[in-house]
């Protein structure tokens, strides 16, 4: 394996992890707006979900910095989209339990981002330094599991509010 192959593989993997980081930042920005208008019945579950996204974004940023990257805290244009959608919804209706299915869908999109990063990691497994592979795999799997747990809790909360 050449240095160029290792560098290309590392770049592909770090780019995929960077995409997850941006998705998490975008989600945090959306949750910040949502929490401004959230009804008490869903506030705690949204706060927990926001904190998990923020914690994961910080952890991925630390990983990327350790790999020589400089991740942004600004997110992407989707931050503005998330904020706009939430503000528009809040203008017409309360941010209550009815929003939870949309939150679940958003969290599932983040799971999909983690899946994409894990696929890229697997694709480049032989070309990456072992320490980079191990560290990336550990953080991606841990985060993915945390979000799956959040999706489950959001679904349970939504179901409880419907009863």
KOLPALUM-996454 format. One record per residue (C-alpha): residue in one letter; x, y, z. Coordinates in steps of 0.02 Angstrom, whole numbers, plus 50000, padded with zeros to 5 digits. Layout:
BEGIN
AXYZ...
END
This chain:
BEGIN
X500005000050000X500695016849950X500655032750052X499505040149921X498265025849944X498305028350133X498055047050112X496595044849991X495765032050105X496005042950258X495295058050165X493745048250112X493425042050288X493725058950370X492595067450242X491195055150284X491445058050471X491455076750436X489765074850351X489075066750509X489805080850613X488935093850504X487275084350514X487415084550704X487785103150709X486285106350596X485195095950713X485795105450866X485345121950784X483605115250744X483375109050923X483905125850993X482485134350898X481265120350939X481635121751125X481205140251122X479385135551085X479255117651150X477785112751259X478265105551430X477645088251379X479085086051257X480395098051324X481405084951420X481515072651275X482035086651157X483335092951280X484055075551297X484085073151108X484905090051083X486215086451215X486635069751135X486835077950964X487915091751039X488985079351135X489225068550982X489665083750875X490985089051002X491695071451010X491785069950821X492575087250810X493915081450933X494215065850829X494355076050670X495535088550752X496625074050811X496695068550628X497265085850572X495575092350515X494755108950562X492885105650581X491685120150578X490445123750716X489285132450594X488475117450510X487785118850334X486365127650246X485255114450325X485435123550491X484485138050417X483215126150340X482925117350507X482755133950597X481565140850465X480445125550468X480335125750658X480015144450667X478665143150533X477825128650622X477925137850789X477085152850709X475555142450662X475485129550800X476285123850961X477865113350962X477095098451050X477025079551038X476465080550857X478225085750808X479015069750874X478795059350715X479745072750618X481105072650752X481215053650736X481405055350547X482795068050572X483695056650694X483525042250572X484365052950439X485815055450559X485885036550586X485985035050397X487445047350397X488315036250525X487955021150414X488745030250266X490285034150368X490405016250429X490255009950249X491655021550196X492685015550343X492394997250296X492795000850113X494465008550161X494864996750305X496414989250225X497115006050174X496945015150340X498175015350483X497515002950612X497415016050750X496365027550640X495205013350592X494985007550772X494655025050839X493435029450700X492515012950714X492335014450903X491635032150901X490475029050753X489735013150827X489505021050999X488635036350928X487535026250811X486955015650957X486575031151060X485495038350922X484565021950898X484155022751084X483535040651065X482435035650918X481675022051027X481365034351170X480605047351054X479435034250985X478935028751160X478605046851211X477555049951057X476565034051088X476275038851270X475625055951218X474405048251095X473595037251229
END
